[in-house]
């Protein structure tokens, strides 16, 4: 789940190689998902056990000190366009790794952060993107538990994509007739009806009760629109 959720945020081309430092639960899951998507992945961890665990699953898995810029240079880390720092609770090691990657000139550095302060410091010393796994997963689960959304992804610019049941204001009318975009500020991207293939939505697409919709837009507007699907 973690790997799938966060690799959806990474804008990597198919041919890109990625270095993942820290092969714990988060780093390992992301590395595995990136491999599944066709990327070459080098995994690095200071401990032997996770390296052995991932040795046969990644392109390369190396036991090394990811905070040491000279070691990273010897491993060829400078040749990677993207780097992900998945180190868990060791704040110092996480930040030192970001500094080492930045010194190597890596152009796209992602870091896992447990707190806002951690993320802010990481960005000041060279991280380009920060993800907050616990906070983001908590937000996602909260939306799913309420029953308003069947799936939900929020991006870091206040934009969200969700899978919801067709809300009452959209039912039994075409999207043009219900004016979903004008009234609610969201876009219905696609429609999935029972026993039918997924269809991209068009203005003349008629929404029926029971349809599943893929909706995108500003987070709060998506949440407000989804609320109609549970108010019955």
BADREN-648865 format. One record per residue (C-alpha): x, y, z; residue in three letters; residue number from 1. Coordinates in Angstrom, 2 decimals. Each point is the difference from the previous one (the first is absolute). Layout:
<pts>
+---------+---------+---------+------+-----+
:       X :       Y :       Z : code : pos :
+---------+---------+---------+------+-----+
:       X :       Y :       Z :  Ala : NUM :
...
+---------+---------+---------+------+-----+
</pts>
This chain:
<pts>
+---------+---------+---------+------+-----+
:       X :       Y :       Z : code : pos :
+---------+---------+---------+------+-----+
:    0.00 :    0.00 :    0.00 :  Unk :   1 :
:    2.70 :    2.49 :    1.01 :  Unk :   2 :
:    2.06 :   -0.69 :   -3.09 :  Unk :   3 :
:   -2.92 :    0.33 :   -2.38 :  Unk :   4 :
:   -1.25 :    3.16 :    1.68 :  Unk :   5 :
:    3.26 :    1.90 :   -0.11 :  Unk :   6 :
:    1.36 :   -1.16 :   -3.35 :  Unk :   7 :
:   -3.10 :    1.60 :   -1.49 :  Unk :   8 :
:    1.53 :    3.32 :    1.05 :  Unk :   9 :
:    3.35 :   -0.56 :   -1.68 :  Unk :  10 :
:    0.24 :    1.53 :   -3.48 :  Unk :  11 :
:    2.70 :   -2.34 :   -1.38 :  Unk :  12 :
:    0.38 :   -0.96 :   -3.64 :  Unk :  13 :
:   -0.01 :   -3.72 :   -0.77 :  Unk :  14 :
:    3.77 :   -0.13 :   -0.63 :  Unk :  15 :
:    1.04 :    1.79 :    3.21 :  Unk :  16 :
:    2.12 :   -1.77 :    2.58 :  Unk :  17 :
:   -0.68 :    0.74 :    3.65 :  Unk :  18 :
:    2.09 :   -0.32 :    3.14 :  Unk :  19 :
:   -1.86 :   -0.77 :    3.22 :  Unk :  20 :
:    1.88 :    0.50 :    3.27 :  Unk :  21 :
:   -1.60 :   -1.70 :    2.98 :  Unk :  22 :
:   -1.67 :   -3.34 :   -0.71 :  Unk :  23 :
:   -2.42 :   -0.08 :    2.89 :  Unk :  24 :
:   -3.75 :   -0.37 :   -0.38 :  Unk :  25 :
:   -0.44 :    3.20 :   -2.01 :  Unk :  26 :
:    3.20 :   -0.07 :   -2.05 :  Unk :  27 :
:   -0.36 :   -3.69 :   -0.80 :  Unk :  28 :
:   -3.61 :    0.37 :   -1.08 :  Unk :  29 :
:    0.80 :    2.96 :   -2.26 :  Unk :  30 :
:    3.03 :   -1.77 :   -1.49 :  Unk :  31 :
:   -2.10 :   -3.09 :   -0.76 :  Unk :  32 :
:   -2.73 :    2.07 :   -1.65 :  Unk :  33 :
:    2.57 :    1.86 :   -2.12 :  Unk :  34 :
:    1.43 :   -3.34 :   -1.15 :  Unk :  35 :
:   -3.49 :   -1.16 :   -0.91 :  Unk :  36 :
:   -0.41 :    3.17 :   -2.09 :  Unk :  37 :
:    3.12 :   -0.86 :   -1.99 :  Unk :  38 :
:    2.67 :    2.15 :    1.66 :  Unk :  39 :
:    3.50 :   -1.11 :    0.92 :  Unk :  40 :
:    0.37 :    0.46 :    3.75 :  Unk :  41 :
:    3.09 :    0.05 :    2.20 :  Unk :  42 :
:   -0.88 :   -0.52 :    3.65 :  Unk :  43 :
:    2.40 :    1.02 :    2.76 :  Unk :  44 :
:   -0.26 :   -0.67 :    3.71 :  Unk :  45 :
:    2.49 :    0.16 :    2.86 :  Unk :  46 :
:   -1.27 :   -3.29 :    1.43 :  Unk :  47 :
:    0.67 :   -3.45 :   -1.43 :  Unk :  48 :
:   -3.42 :   -1.56 :    0.55 :  Unk :  49 :
:   -2.07 :    2.28 :   -2.27 :  Unk :  50 :
:    2.66 :   -0.18 :   -2.70 :  Unk :  51 :
:   -0.18 :   -3.80 :    0.02 :  Unk :  52 :
:   -3.78 :    0.17 :    0.00 :  Unk :  53 :
:   -0.08 :    2.17 :   -3.14 :  Unk :  54 :
:    3.08 :   -1.35 :   -1.79 :  Unk :  55 :
:   -1.98 :   -2.22 :   -2.38 :  Unk :  56 :
:   -2.83 :    2.49 :   -0.55 :  Unk :  57 :
:    1.87 :    3.15 :   -1.06 :  Unk :  58 :
:    2.43 :    0.72 :   -2.81 :  Unk :  59 :
:    2.71 :    0.58 :    2.62 :  Unk :  60 :
:   -0.07 :   -0.13 :    3.80 :  Unk :  61 :
:    3.02 :    1.23 :    1.93 :  Unk :  62 :
:    0.90 :    0.21 :    3.67 :  Unk :  63 :
:    1.59 :    3.41 :    0.40 :  Unk :  64 :
:   -0.07 :    3.23 :    1.97 :  Unk :  65 :
:   -2.34 :    2.25 :   -1.96 :  Unk :  66 :
:    1.09 :    3.05 :    1.98 :  Unk :  67 :
:    3.55 :   -0.19 :   -1.37 :  Unk :  68 :
:    0.35 :    1.96 :   -3.22 :  Unk :  69 :
:    3.25 :   -1.75 :   -0.99 :  Unk :  70 :
:   -1.59 :   -3.45 :    0.30 :  Unk :  71 :
:   -3.02 :    1.14 :   -2.02 :  Unk :  72 :
:    2.33 :    1.37 :   -2.67 :  Unk :  73 :
:    1.86 :   -3.32 :   -0.17 :  Unk :  74 :
:   -3.34 :   -1.80 :   -0.44 :  Unk :  75 :
:   -0.85 :    2.24 :   -2.95 :  Unk :  76 :
:   -2.83 :    1.84 :    1.74 :  Unk :  77 :
:    0.88 :    3.20 :   -1.85 :  Unk :  78 :
:   -1.14 :   -1.67 :   -3.23 :  Unk :  79 :
:   -3.57 :   -0.33 :    1.27 :  Unk :  80 :
:   -2.56 :    2.67 :   -0.87 :  Unk :  81 :
:   -2.33 :   -0.89 :    2.87 :  Unk :  82 :
:    0.66 :   -0.92 :    3.62 :  Unk :  83 :
:   -2.41 :   -0.96 :    2.77 :  Unk :  84 :
:    1.02 :    0.24 :    3.65 :  Unk :  85 :
:   -2.17 :   -2.48 :    1.87 :  Unk :  86 :
:    1.90 :    0.00 :    3.30 :  Unk :  87 :
:   -2.44 :   -0.30 :    2.90 :  Unk :  88 :
:    0.42 :    1.39 :    3.48 :  Unk :  89 :
:    3.70 :    1.02 :   -0.18 :  Unk :  90 :
:   -0.45 :    3.69 :   -0.75 :  Unk :  91 :
:    3.73 :    0.74 :   -0.12 :  Unk :  92 :
:    0.69 :   -2.82 :   -2.47 :  Unk :  93 :
:   -2.90 :    1.10 :   -2.20 :  Unk :  94 :
:    1.21 :    3.60 :   -0.19 :  Unk :  95 :
:    3.66 :   -0.96 :   -0.49 :  Unk :  96 :
:   -1.06 :   -2.24 :   -2.88 :  Unk :  97 :
:   -1.90 :    2.88 :   -1.61 :  Unk :  98 :
:    3.11 :    2.17 :    0.35 :  Unk :  99 :
:    2.19 :   -2.69 :   -1.58 :  Unk : 100 :
:   -2.37 :   -0.46 :   -2.94 :  Unk : 101 :
:   -0.22 :    3.75 :   -0.48 :  Unk : 102 :
:    3.81 :    0.25 :   -0.01 :  Unk : 103 :
:    0.07 :   -2.60 :   -2.75 :  Unk : 104 :
:   -2.25 :    2.23 :   -2.09 :  Unk : 105 :
:   -2.97 :   -2.36 :   -0.24 :  Unk : 106 :
:   -2.78 :    2.05 :   -1.56 :  Unk : 107 :
:   -3.05 :   -1.67 :    1.52 :  Unk : 108 :
:    0.17 :   -0.95 :    3.68 :  Unk : 109 :
:   -3.02 :   -1.35 :    1.86 :  Unk : 110 :
:    0.00 :   -0.48 :    3.77 :  Unk : 111 :
:   -2.30 :   -1.75 :    2.43 :  Unk : 112 :
:   -0.74 :    2.24 :    2.97 :  Unk : 113 :
:   -1.78 :   -0.78 :    3.24 :  Unk : 114 :
:   -0.59 :    3.59 :    1.08 :  Unk : 115 :
:   -0.47 :    3.38 :   -1.65 :  Unk : 116 :
:    3.26 :    1.21 :    1.53 :  Unk : 117 :
:    1.85 :   -2.97 :   -1.48 :  Unk : 118 :
:   -1.43 :    0.75 :   -3.43 :  Unk : 119 :
:    0.77 :    3.72 :    0.18 :  Unk : 120 :
:    3.63 :   -0.58 :    0.98 :  Unk : 121 :
:    0.39 :   -2.61 :   -2.74 :  Unk : 122 :
:   -1.22 :    2.47 :   -2.61 :  Unk : 123 :
:    2.34 :    2.71 :    1.26 :  Unk : 124 :
:    3.02 :   -2.24 :   -0.42 :  Unk : 125 :
:   -0.83 :   -1.41 :   -3.42 :  Unk : 126 :
:   -3.12 :   -2.18 :   -0.14 :  Unk : 127 :
:   -2.31 :    0.83 :   -2.88 :  Unk : 128 :
:   -3.05 :   -1.93 :    1.21 :  Unk : 129 :
:   -1.21 :   -1.13 :    3.42 :  Unk : 130 :
:   -2.52 :   -2.75 :    0.72 :  Unk : 131 :
:   -1.67 :   -0.63 :    3.34 :  Unk : 132 :
:   -1.07 :   -3.67 :   -0.10 :  Unk : 133 :
:   -1.79 :   -0.16 :    3.33 :  Unk : 134 :
:   -1.87 :    3.28 :   -0.44 :  Unk : 135 :
:   -0.91 :   -0.69 :   -3.64 :  Unk : 136 :
:   -1.13 :   -3.54 :    0.72 :  Unk : 137 :
:   -2.03 :    1.21 :    2.99 :  Unk : 138 :
:   -1.76 :    2.56 :   -2.18 :  Unk : 139 :
:   -0.73 :   -2.64 :   -2.62 :  Unk : 140 :
:   -1.34 :   -2.52 :    2.48 :  Unk : 141 :
:   -2.20 :    2.66 :    1.62 :  Unk : 142 :
:   -1.66 :    0.68 :   -3.34 :  Unk : 143 :
:   -0.54 :   -3.69 :   -0.65 :  Unk : 144 :
:   -1.43 :   -0.69 :    3.44 :  Unk : 145 :
:   -2.68 :    2.67 :   -0.38 :  Unk : 146 :
:   -1.36 :   -1.90 :   -2.98 :  Unk : 147 :
:    0.05 :    3.08 :   -2.21 :  Unk : 148 :
:    2.89 :   -1.20 :   -2.13 :  Unk : 149 :
:    1.05 :   -3.46 :   -1.17 :  Unk : 150 :
:    3.52 :    1.16 :   -0.83 :  Unk : 151 :
:    1.80 :    3.29 :    0.44 :  Unk : 152 :
:    3.34 :    1.61 :   -0.89 :  Unk : 153 :
:    0.96 :    3.55 :    0.98 :  Unk : 154 :
:    2.96 :    1.74 :   -1.60 :  Unk : 155 :
:    2.18 :    2.62 :    1.67 :  Unk : 156 :
:   -1.53 :    2.93 :   -1.87 :  Unk : 157 :
:   -3.52 :   -0.34 :    1.43 :  Unk : 158 :
:   -1.25 :   -2.17 :   -2.87 :  Unk : 159 :
:   -1.72 :   -3.36 :    0.46 :  Unk : 160 :
:   -1.30 :   -2.94 :   -2.03 :  Unk : 161 :
:   -2.68 :   -2.24 :    1.48 :  Unk : 162 :
:   -2.22 :   -2.94 :   -0.89 :  Unk : 163 :
:   -3.51 :    0.57 :    1.31 :  Unk : 164 :
:   -3.53 :   -1.27 :   -0.41 :  Unk : 165 :
:   -2.10 :    2.17 :   -2.28 :  Unk : 166 :
:   -1.38 :    2.86 :    2.14 :  Unk : 167 :
:   -3.71 :    0.83 :   -0.18 :  Unk : 168 :
:    0.47 :    3.34 :   -1.83 :  Unk : 169 :
:    1.63 :   -1.82 :   -2.93 :  Unk : 170 :
:   -2.34 :   -2.98 :   -0.33 :  Unk : 171 :
:   -2.31 :   -0.65 :   -2.96 :  Unk : 172 :
:    1.37 :    2.93 :   -1.97 :  Unk : 173 :
:    2.88 :    0.64 :   -2.36 :  Unk : 174 :
:    3.02 :    1.85 :    1.36 :  Unk : 175 :
:   -0.95 :    2.98 :   -2.16 :  Unk : 176 :
:   -3.50 :    0.04 :    1.50 :  Unk : 177 :
:    1.16 :   -0.33 :    3.60 :  Unk : 178 :
:    2.77 :    2.61 :   -0.49 :  Unk : 179 :
:    2.26 :   -1.77 :    2.49 :  Unk : 180 :
:    3.07 :    2.04 :   -0.88 :  Unk : 181 :
:   -1.81 :    3.34 :    0.16 :  Unk : 182 :
:   -1.96 :   -0.78 :    3.19 :  Unk : 183 :
:    2.61 :   -1.90 :    1.99 :  Unk : 184 :
:    3.35 :    0.97 :   -1.54 :  Unk : 185 :
:    1.06 :   -3.61 :   -0.67 :  Unk : 186 :
:    0.51 :   -2.04 :   -3.15 :  Unk : 187 :
:   -1.44 :   -3.47 :   -0.56 :  Unk : 188 :
:    2.85 :   -1.77 :   -1.79 :  Unk : 189 :
:   -1.58 :   -3.39 :   -0.51 :  Unk : 190 :
:   -2.92 :   -2.30 :    0.78 :  Unk : 191 :
:   -0.08 :   -3.69 :    0.95 :  Unk : 192 :
:   -3.34 :   -1.77 :   -0.19 :  Unk : 193 :
:   -0.63 :   -3.53 :    1.23 :  Unk : 194 :
:    0.90 :   -2.64 :   -2.63 :  Unk : 195 :
:    1.30 :    2.68 :   -2.39 :  Unk : 196 :
:    3.46 :    1.28 :   -0.86 :  Unk : 197 :
:    1.33 :    3.27 :    1.41 :  Unk : 198 :
:   -0.98 :    2.95 :   -2.22 :  Unk : 199 :
:    1.53 :    3.45 :   -0.23 :  Unk : 200 :
:   -2.65 :    2.57 :    0.85 :  Unk : 201 :
:   -1.38 :    2.38 :   -2.61 :  Unk : 202 :
:   -2.61 :    2.79 :    0.26 :  Unk : 203 :
:   -2.69 :   -2.35 :   -1.34 :  Unk : 204 :
:    0.91 :   -2.83 :    2.42 :  Unk : 205 :
:   -3.08 :   -0.89 :    2.06 :  Unk : 206 :
:    0.64 :   -0.88 :    3.64 :  Unk : 207 :
:   -2.22 :   -2.69 :    1.52 :  Unk : 208 :
:   -0.53 :   -1.00 :    3.65 :  Unk : 209 :
:    2.67 :   -2.50 :    0.96 :  Unk : 210 :
:    2.61 :    1.33 :   -2.42 :  Unk : 211 :
:    3.52 :    0.49 :    1.31 :  Unk : 212 :
:    1.62 :    3.29 :   -0.95 :  Unk : 213 :
:    3.63 :    1.05 :   -0.19 :  Unk : 214 :
:    0.00 :    3.65 :    1.04 :  Unk : 215 :
:    2.82 :    2.57 :    0.10 :  Unk : 216 :
:    0.29 :    3.53 :    1.29 :  Unk : 217 :
:    0.99 :    2.11 :    3.01 :  Unk : 218 :
:    0.01 :   -2.19 :    3.09 :  Unk : 219 :
:   -2.76 :    1.77 :    1.93 :  Unk : 220 :
:   -2.29 :    0.12 :   -3.03 :  Unk : 221 :
:    0.49 :   -3.71 :   -0.66 :  Unk : 222 :
:   -0.82 :   -0.69 :    3.65 :  Unk : 223 :
:   -3.14 :    2.14 :   -0.18 :  Unk : 224 :
:   -1.18 :   -1.67 :   -3.19 :  Unk : 225 :
:    0.67 :   -3.46 :    1.42 :  Unk : 226 :
:   -2.10 :    0.85 :    3.07 :  Unk : 227 :
:   -3.13 :   -0.18 :   -2.14 :  Unk : 228 :
:    0.71 :   -3.66 :   -0.71 :  Unk : 229 :
:   -0.39 :   -0.92 :    3.67 :  Unk : 230 :
:   -3.01 :    2.20 :    0.79 :  Unk : 231 :
:   -2.68 :   -2.46 :   -0.90 :  Unk : 232 :
+---------+---------+---------+------+-----+
</pts>
